[in-house]
């Protein structure tokens, strides 16, 4: 079966009958895109062969071959007399006389069929997007792009309007301080940590000094005279990046003191 | 504009959104989410070829289970449920791109 030949045949016959694709599709009971597919060379489905051949007024075999066959020509040879023919016809059984040819029966059946209500195969969907889906896609993508733009614009504005210098006043907004005991059983040694807070800016030429106040725990009140001890820790770095931690170590003279307060006494840096 | 052109236009728009989301994700510094984001965004071609994939899956299942397999034409419900699921994955991907730094 040659798809192209069938396609060309359908197209030629359709044009011969002055039918548009839509008219032909309606007559056959198929969607127009299927007709275009057939004409492009995709062989028609078996369900459509009879409707097509009826509408195009061709035999199904001609449709399948893609060629119109000439009606068979017989030479009339007068070898039997009319009397003989009549006699032969008379001898034929009644049923044989009435019996119609296959194509005759087929044509009658097809012309009796109402194809306007013919339920043909149609795909339930196609690749791609539906109309509602398309609208949803555009809306969701537009919202996303707008949000990304907004968030980045806010970040850019806050970066541009950031304070350029690190001072004692704004120091704790961008830096985090922590005092950790080195030894929990005999805690006279402490580690002081300075960490850049997330979402803050890189600090160049950082110089920071903090004052840590230790207070004596109430249970040791009667043993020690010094109630409060103050220690200083200094940090310096050329460039403090995100997540980077600077460390300093301090020592108190006796156990029994607890870290109470961290105060920044000096801060300098460029952001 | 015919359906195919409209579909291609939306497909391009979806791809642009996915790329913008990926850039935003990297700028946010959520590198741990990149893999999950890429997996979620690989749903875009699946959304487009939903019908073919459903049909292919039905056919395969028919051939596997039935002696006389049918056409594998998916039902409206099958197509709709698949589409909804795919769009949900796409939206989850977009949300991942918008999450501030973890």
Interface residues (C-beta under 8 A of the other chain):
Chain A: X121 X123 X124 X125 X126 X127 X128 X129 X130 X133 X134 X136 X137 X138 X140 X141 X144 X145 X147 X148 X151 X152 X198 X199
Chain B: X3 X4 X6 X7 X10 X13 X14 X16 X17 X20 X21 X24 X27 X47 X48 X49 X50 X51 X52 X71 X73 X74 X75 X76 X79 X83 X87 X90 X91 X94 X97 X98 X101
